[in-house]
Every structure is written in structure tokens, then in C-alpha cells.
């Protein structure tokens, strides 16, 4: 089912990335009129700081593009960095995009976090990124572009269910952690405070980095350098990854799972409630789970239908939750821990129909 979705309408919407930027919007509108009705997330400065940070300095954000070369894999890893201006030793985050995305993904959240002192690297995963679609589309005559886009997205969909096809994506996160450690203080970074986050396929990558065992790989894809992991639209282990019981026995970092009541997999193979399976199964690390009433899959990609009157509220909740989570588990801020506690200020700020749960590690 997932491959079917990647091969159909949503693939065509995203396939706008395969064309020049000048034609992208016209392509989206032509292949799927729903694209005209999407709204982007409100600007980062529209979301305030959590209560416990009231009055704290908000930094200007610098944006830098670069890339790393993994010679052992003959692989380039482009990145975009959102950096707090003037911070000499910033805690560091790594963002993993969803299927068909790019280093431009997650800007709606990364820029917000950078404004409060975090350096956020948004890396691009070759083979499951927009370039995979671009290359496929540009290689064929115009009349064949839709079919080429369908095929390219079908291949990305296959990688979601087959860890062998996603291995490079997972190893990109380990390589990113190594490169950040090398850059270190000379680049204004503090690699000793390192977190990971991602959306959709990027949430799968995030949980693998945080210790999820994968059939055929065990825990060799885990990245112990990450001290906190935030998964937007998390998934239970996909068919080729093994069972949940086997996958979550030895996690290495606390996890915040964020989803919505309408966050079904576009292909229908993962329901909104099934996105909580990782939270319900993991036992050995501290966890948080937030289910936002009415939030859909692309809400967490920073896009939503214009008819979604709660989109701004959803964005605000995710931004504040992410900041508090990383403050608690990377900075060790006791105020952030109290803010996130059950019955605390964060839970009280949510809507009546939202669901929020906290689960301590079973030690």
C-alpha cells in the first residue's frame, strides 16, 4: 500500500521538486489541485518560548549550506545548518527528512530551535531524497515525467519497508554525528550535547539511531552519541524490520513521540493509533507521547490544508514540546523536566481533546 501511495497522486505533488523552481508550483497545481490549498507553517518568531524560558534571549538565526563526504561509502551528505548567531558552544541537533525530502525540510522547526540556542543540521539522504525524483524525471521526455516520478517514489516507498534499501540513510546519521564531533568547538558546536529528530521516514531513521534493532542488522545502526530523540509521525517496525518486541529492547536515548489523530500513513498501512506502538513497547528509556487532535501526516512536515483552523496551534505545540524536550535531556534543565511532567504546564496548555502521556524508564 505504501508503494502504491508513493506511486500515485502525492508523489506527483512532491515531484514538483523534479522541475526547475520556476515551474514547481505550476506543476503541483496541474497534477494535484489540492496542493493549491496547502498553507505553510507560521514563522518561527510567531511561536513564543515555553513559560520556563520567559524573558530568555532569542537569537538571530544564521543559515549555512554545506556537505560532508563519506569516502568509505563514496557518498555526499548535503546539509543545511540553522545556527544561533553569537553562540560559541551550541548544543547540536540533526534532522532527518521524510521520503522525497531534502535538507530544506524541517525548517519550520529547526529555525525555531536555533532561535533558542541550538545548532540544527538538516541533512539530505541521497537515494530517498528529492534528487532521486529530479534525476528520474529529467532523464525522460516531458510526456513521460509522471510515470518516471511514480517509479522514483515507488523505489523510495520500497526503502521504507526494506532496511537494506534504507541502510545508507541510517548510516548518514552516524556519519553526521562523527563529523559534528570533528567540527566541535572550532565551529561553535558542543558535540557532547547531541540530539536527533525527524519526520515520517525521518522518524523511522530517528528511532533506529536511538537504538531500535533492525532485522539483519541488530543494533549496529544505532548511534549512541545521540542523547535525545524526537520522532514526528513515528512508525512501528515495518515488515522487513522485525517485530516491535524485538526492536525496542535496548534503546539508548529518551524519546518524544509526536503524532495526530489524523496521522494515518497515506498508503493506509499504518493507522494513527499504531504510531504509538513504539511508545507503548519501549520500556528502558524515558518517553513522552503527544497526540494532537486533528493533526494529519503533513502537519508535521510543516504543511496543512488551509481549512485546518488548528494548524497554528499544532505547530506551536510541537515547537514548544521539542524545545522543552531537548532542554530537559540535552541541557539537563530541571525547569524543562517540570514543564513536561504529567499535569505540568505543557499538558495544561494543550487542547481538551489532545492526548499527552509521560512514561518513565523501567529501571
QUILIN-V970176 format. One record per backbone hydrogen bond with DSSP energy under -1.0 kcal/mol. NH is the residue of the N-H (numbers start at 1). CO is the residue of the C=O. If there is no record, write none. Layout:
NH&CO + NH&CO
This chain:
5&1 + 6&2 + 7&3 + 8&5 + 12&8 + 13&9 + 14&10 + 15&11 + 16&13 + 17&14 + 18&15 + 19&16 + 23&20 + 27&23 + 28&24 + 29&25 + 30&26 + 31&27 + 32&28 + 35&32 + 36&33 + 37&34 + 38&35 + 39&304 + 41&302 + 46&43 + 47&44 + 53&50 + 54&51 + 56&53 + 59&115 + 62&83 + 64&81 + 66&79 + 68&77 + 70&75 + 71&69 + 73&70 + 75&70 + 77&68 + 79&66 + 80&122 + 81&64 + 82&120 + 83&62 + 85&60 + 87&84 + 90&188 + 92&193 + 93&119 + 94&195 + 95&121 + 96&197 + 100&128 + 101&98 + 105&102 + 109&106 + 110&106 + 111&107 + 113&109 + 114&110 + 115&111 + 116&113 + 117&114 + 118&113 + 119&91 + 120&82 + 121&93 + 122&80 + 123&95 + 124&78 + 128&125 + 130&101 + 134&130 + 135&131 + 136&132 + 137&133 + 138&134 + 140&137 + 144&141 + 145&142 + 148&144 + 149&145 + 150&146 + 151&147 + 152&148 + 153&149 + 154&150 + 155&151 + 156&152 + 157&153 + 158&154 + 159&155 + 160&156 + 165&162 + 170&166 + 171&167 + 172&168 + 175&171 + 176&172 + 177&173 + 178&174 + 179&175 + 180&176 + 181&177 + 182&178 + 183&179 + 184&180 + 187&184 + 188&185 + 189&184 + 190&90 + 193&190 + 195&92 + 196&228 + 197&94 + 198&230 + 199&96 + 200&232 + 202&199 + 204&200 + 205&201 + 206&202 + 207&203 + 208&204 + 209&205 + 210&206 + 211&208 + 212&207 + 213&247 + 214&218 + 215&241 + 217&214 + 218&214 + 220&217 + 222&219 + 223&209 + 226&223 + 227&194 + 229&254 + 230&196 + 231&256 + 232&198 + 233&258 + 241&238 + 247&243 + 248&244 + 252&210 + 255&286 + 256&229 + 257&288 + 258&231 + 259&290 + 261&292 + 262&295 + 263&260 + 264&262 + 265&270 + 268&265 + 276&273 + 277&274 + 280&276 + 281&277 + 282&278 + 287&359 + 288&255 + 289&357 + 290&257 + 291&355 + 292&259 + 295&292 + 302&299 + 303&298 + 304&39 + 306&37 + 308&305 + 309&307 + 311&308 + 314&310 + 315&311 + 316&312 + 317&313 + 318&314 + 319&315 + 320&316 + 321&317 + 322&318 + 323&319 + 324&320 + 325&321 + 326&322 + 327&323 + 328&324 + 329&325 + 330&326 + 331&326 + 333&327 + 337&333 + 338&334 + 339&335 + 340&336 + 344&341 + 346&339 + 348&344 + 349&345 + 350&347 + 354&351 + 355&291 + 357&289 + 359&287 + 362&283 + 363&361
